[in-house]
């Protein structure tokens, strides 16, 4: 008699299922896909920041041997794309920023295509340009889009409570202004697409999109192909981080080239192009004004932000949706007002980027919190704890915190890092030129999607074949975040199998069921719930079938280790494969196929931006310890203590990877990364000049997870995709302040900036 | 108000969905697939027909630059394969026929692999060989497999009634012996496979197999990889006709090469190899003895057959299962006995081939029927009609003819071809050296699979996405027979869409649900029913959802032209895509996914080979009109009238294609095709010497379908895959007899054979 003890995969460290294929080079990225007869596409971008196009001469390019098509706006329907629908794929009349597309070529090799692009002659008439929101708002500023003569495509206004009342209740009011800069995703896999029309007019796209179903819908309008004629296949994606959430001009351009040449066309960016012409994190200027009572209670928070929208409108323009959540609900603020102005400039435009505005918002709020704490002479930890939410609250913005680990995160991060003692000690003054400092910051983010469409759900189809091999066809996409592995874990757990018995199919829109896409940290929660429920249905089916076969009540049975076992004793009664074969071949002649569409219990916000937009929320606290060399200006992040309310750990390795990656990305944002845009031009489009954090700069990272067991989460889990990148930069800035007494209102903390600021502070006697 | 009239796709001529991709060259066959790092496999086959292997020297082959592996039996587990499990992939001790595999190479190109194969030195000791079943049964004949010292791996014995009684009731008894020859499939796509182990030990096979799920199971045992670690992807298949129903040695050999080299390996036959080493239709000698009463009633039928099994046992050995159906049940024969002996020889071995023994059985039965008719001085048509079954009968073998169009086929074929008049006229004698003749023959075949496994079912998963695009994931495979199109028709019909709205996914074992495979003319019936039922569930779901939305009773609604309409008036009420989007985005947040496993109402035969093995049976009558040039021996088939009971026509174009293809194959079998095997060696391994019927030899084909509306068939349909090839050769032989008065007992009717036979008949005064 074999006994199989109850065990669980949940919380175990499971290596990512796709890791071996990635480390062996087996994984096929877009760049590895060759279709028969495939041509190579290349885009001519403008070299002007704002200009009228007078003429485009493609004669020489067309005449080049090996060139199959040269297209300009004239050859396309000209339907504008992007979230703001203000950006035609190819520009016919006018260019508005340095990344604007003017013409495109399909040729037999990338080299020929590049040569053809060089042969295209464009005559321009330069127009006056504007490079800051403030300038763009000035009377008489150049108008960038005629539809918006004031250069303002969007404003957002949110409020709750009564600011005047809040002011009256305040003992102290603090006002700060913060300015955030351009950074970009730096995906290892550059942007690209392959477009292929078959002889029946069906368009297959090999695309890195994060939202295959919405991609079909949105592209359809632009390329004039019905959505049901578009198939989206995702090759292995080399990072996305939000950069692949919108449609960008290169995508329809590649499709137009395929249409023009009746050949498959691959269009892949060079690394330089990736820096010049992929989305950025949006630069924002934020002014915060908050009141506090003597006892440390926040009274009101008033925020106004000014967003540099660049020359066109992509998702970057909508980040205020997320920013306002942090303003209104990261801490209790009885009165809150938030006003945003999104302004066109002739700068590059910005898109979605991990954290989606929340890095900027949290940088401002959590820097500001330290100043408020100081104003009431409270320790930063105590001040935050005093204002932190608790489980069960509904915030004035309508967010329902079914679970809320913020206080536990604050406490644990403080304890693990010895924050209170060190903060006091470092502030008391240090000898020598290298000063130590410690700082903290917390975060609030959606933890299970954000209902910005009428559904935020994900579909699953599950089949188990006759050797107990499970195939899970999920709507959700793997973009490197580890969703495949988590989904396999949920399914394997439910069916008493190992993860290697589960194959996750997630890359073909014709096969997988519908899903919104990868955004808003939703995959573990939404796709996980969907897979879990499909697996649970299969489990029920199997136990129901096993019951009569084993002369047992299905409720007394369990699935463990590939067997049907007695729930109480663990006695293995029947191999699962045998049960499935019996069911299929002998008993009922059936196969085990189930499906599920999981819709999270969230709602769309109302016109006032209120409503429980996510079924759950993620919280976290980071403590950063730094060394500031006051002679060189070098800020070294020594250690980060990262504590996250993750609901429940599903894959220990996966969650650690996400947290480490987010911390590193945040450290880069805080200390090194800067896409230098000068008069609309990107000045450092290479990894030599755009400085990512590399191994030597990565601090020690001490990770802890608070498990609040979300009642709606799959096995209690919340999303963790974005959270770890959000609150690291204010923790660092707060630590630098703790070390030096000097506060930084802008990032990144490059040695030059730090040194200059420390010196001028010294001069001004701060 | 838009009115959409009720219309149907059933019976319409629908071009095959995969036709454009095939005619444009878009379709990717096995030969077109390149995997990164792929090597090329090549097999060394023996040049002996029966020999002991003394030594194999692979030194020189291994030393050749570009060679990655050279393997022999020693490097493999040596588990024997094939239906008889008597055939190890690589032979270590002994070769038994000319196609036997001795060693294999994987190299960087096909050329290097071929050169390496030439460098392998094998020492043999020849053994006495035997090339006919009769010789192999003789006392002291060489023993080919030690497990069968009498050289008989299988016998089959069937009987019903009492032959002695039948003899007593007979007025006339006729006995004939027929001998049938080797032919082979001549698939345009030669045999081949690609094997690829990934870094996690998962084996992906790009295989042309007709039975992906059983292939996994059967291979597993041979290659020692668990079935759940095997994924079978079918590229576009260039014809199969049964040749890809078993596992053949090249398949595990390619896998062993991939294992040895840790690289993907492609092994594709040359055309010569395809002739030398792919399965054949099995040669059979049949002796029929039948009795008839004066009134034309058949009394008994006694049959004994001798099968040349070749050196190993593949599916060819089991064709008696099908042959006996024709003996026992094509016409009413109250008493029947059938005895088969399957005999090993040192000839090539045979496999499954469209018709599966029934071409041989029907050739014999229907030649014999004409002789019986003549014996009682009845017209062949009248004689057949007198003995034909009717709808509703259960034959003594247990076959239940829920529908039976045999009489209608006989009548219609006779009427269309003016058979009775012409037969009489031609027999009366003709002037000149070119004689006209007309002949007829009928057939019985399974029309909806054959339950030779415990299930004969097929699974379907169906999803409809938000633009009313339907994906049908079917277990069934497209091997050129048009199943994709028929499945799309059933689904489109049920959902009121066009076939172009339906995508059929049918090539990946990880995605599609279980299916037995393509055999026994089962796909339209079984996979069709499965798809139809899955679509019906989706239809119900959609109408149930539409009802409340439209304030209507779902039963008063219909789906037509992509809309929900009022059943009675056809008034278009709601676009289907809109309904699905509403259901998904607004109402219930659900997606439309359904699944089905359809098991046909057939049973496995008992030990006496009795039982209703198929849910339905196909019938047909062919009339052939020929011209025999008595000076050259050339038989020209002028016209074939092909009438089939197809249950119901689903795709008019598809069914015509199947019937035309079957007739052409049958004409080839009757008049031209012959795999010449001399002392175990294939003498004509090329299309120059193996003469297929080509365009100039194709007769006029007059097709008619009898629609008996099968109660279990999807929309009333039966399978048509094999039937059209079955009864053409006896119709031709009967026509030649009608023209010349000379009967042929062997095929093919080559000019040499015809001339010689006519001359010797003349000499003997026949």
Boltz contact constraints between the chains, C-beta under 6 A:
constraints:
  - contact:
      token1: [A, 20]
      token2: [B, 199]
      max_distance: 6.0
  - contact:
      token1: [A, 20]
      token2: [B, 200]
      max_distance: 6.0
  - contact:
      token1: [A, 24]
      token2: [B, 199]
      max_distance: 6.0
  - contact:
      token1: [A, 26]
      token2: [B, 198]
      max_distance: 6.0
  - contact:
      token1: [A, 26]
      token2: [B, 199]
      max_distance: 6.0
  - contact:
      token1: [A, 198]
      token2: [B, 26]
      max_distance: 6.0
  - contact:
      token1: [A, 199]
      token2: [B, 20]
      max_distance: 6.0
  - contact:
      token1: [A, 199]
      token2: [B, 24]
      max_distance: 6.0
  - contact:
      token1: [A, 199]
      token2: [B, 26]
      max_distance: 6.0
  - contact:
      token1: [A, 200]
      token2: [B, 20]
      max_distance: 6.0
  - contact:
      token1: [A, 227]
      token2: [B, 467]
      max_distance: 6.0
  - contact:
      token1: [A, 228]
      token2: [B, 467]
      max_distance: 6.0
  - contact:
      token1: [A, 228]
      token2: [B, 469]
      max_distance: 6.0
  - contact:
      token1: [A, 454]
      token2: [B, 585]
      max_distance: 6.0
  - contact:
      token1: [A, 454]
      token2: [B, 586]
      max_distance: 6.0
  - contact:
      token1: [A, 455]
      token2: [B, 585]
      max_distance: 6.0
  - contact:
      token1: [A, 455]
      token2: [B, 589]
      max_distance: 6.0
  - contact:
      token1: [A, 457]
      token2: [B, 589]
      max_distance: 6.0
  - contact:
      token1: [A, 459]
      token2: [B, 591]
      max_distance: 6.0
  - contact:
      token1: [A, 461]
      token2: [B, 593]
      max_distance: 6.0
  - contact:
      token1: [A, 463]
      token2: [B, 513]
      max_distance: 6.0
  - contact:
      token1: [A, 465]
      token2: [B, 514]
      max_distance: 6.0
  - contact:
      token1: [A, 467]
      token2: [B, 227]
      max_distance: 6.0
  - contact:
      token1: [A, 467]
      token2: [B, 228]
      max_distance: 6.0
  - contact:
      token1: [A, 469]
      token2: [B, 228]
      max_distance: 6.0
  - contact:
      token1: [A, 471]
      token2: [B, 510]
      max_distance: 6.0
  - contact:
      token1: [A, 503]
      token2: [B, 510]
      max_distance: 6.0
  - contact:
      token1: [A, 510]
      token2: [B, 471]
      max_distance: 6.0
  - contact:
      token1: [A, 510]
      token2: [B, 503]
      max_distance: 6.0
  - contact:
      token1: [A, 511]
      token2: [B, 511]
      max_distance: 6.0
  - contact:
      token1: [A, 513]
      token2: [B, 463]
      max_distance: 6.0
  - contact:
      token1: [A, 513]
      token2: [B, 591]
      max_distance: 6.0
  - contact:
      token1: [A, 514]
      token2: [B, 465]
      max_distance: 6.0
  - contact:
      token1: [A, 514]
      token2: [B, 591]
      max_distance: 6.0
  - contact:
      token1: [A, 585]
      token2: [B, 454]
      max_distance: 6.0
  - contact:
      token1: [A, 585]
      token2: [B, 455]
      max_distance: 6.0
  - contact:
      token1: [A, 586]
      token2: [B, 454]
      max_distance: 6.0
  - contact:
      token1: [A, 589]
      token2: [B, 455]
      max_distance: 6.0
  - contact:
      token1: [A, 589]
      token2: [B, 457]
      max_distance: 6.0
  - contact:
      token1: [A, 589]
      token2: [B, 599]
      max_distance: 6.0
  - contact:
      token1: [A, 590]
      token2: [B, 597]
      max_distance: 6.0
  - contact:
      token1: [A, 591]
      token2: [B, 459]
      max_distance: 6.0
  - contact:
      token1: [A, 591]
      token2: [B, 513]
      max_distance: 6.0
  - contact:
      token1: [A, 591]
      token2: [B, 514]
      max_distance: 6.0
  - contact:
      token1: [A, 591]
      token2: [B, 597]
      max_distance: 6.0
  - contact:
      token1: [A, 593]
      token2: [B, 461]
      max_distance: 6.0
  - contact:
      token1: [A, 593]
      token2: [B, 595]
      max_distance: 6.0
  - contact:
      token1: [A, 595]
      token2: [B, 593]
      max_distance: 6.0
  - contact:
      token1: [A, 597]
      token2: [B, 590]
      max_distance: 6.0
  - contact:
      token1: [A, 597]
      token2: [B, 591]
      max_distance: 6.0
  - contact:
      token1: [A, 599]
      token2: [B, 589]
      max_distance: 6.0
